[in-house]
Amino acid sequence: MPFTLHINGSSREVDVDGDTPLLWVLRDVLGLYGTKFGCGAGLCGACTVHQDGVAIRSCITPVESVGAQRITTIEGIGATQVGQAVQKTWLELDVVQCGYCQSGQIMSATALLAATPRPTPADIVGGMSGNICRCGTYVRIQAAVQRAATLIPIKAA
């Protein structure tokens, strides 16, 4: 079945079954390999992408449920000011160890900071709690999120 997806600012046509998980459409059909397969059950966060700015698990999101909503993947997150700040601090604080979970971590951190520009430590722990890092870099992840928050200007109301 044909679907038009809005991914990273571009419209893309795909012809897949409606129940195909968005993760496999991104990776296998569109060649966007930055989004990772982890558990396949939406529990580890490796497959996190944004759907209209909200972090979702693409491994359990059927492509037919996406509709006209905008999807942003790790390949497109640097186009946003928040995404740039997160990527910058990830490098500055040397967050990555093995790196497998990091695209999902960055996507969750960016969604958290877009919704809560000045998070408390508890906000960060809560906002990142759905992402598993087998290497245990949680302290560096939390520090990078806190640092990224200082780089994002608060918009005047």
Secondary structure, DSSP 4 states (H G I P E B T S, - for coil): -EEEEEETTEEEEEE--TTSBHHHIIIIIT--TTSPPS-SSSSS-TTEEEETTEEEEGGG-BGGGTTT-EEE-TTTGGGSHHHHHHHHHHHHTT--SS-TTHHHHHHHHHHHHHH-SS--HHHHHHHHTT---TT--HHHHHHHHHHHHHHSPPPP-
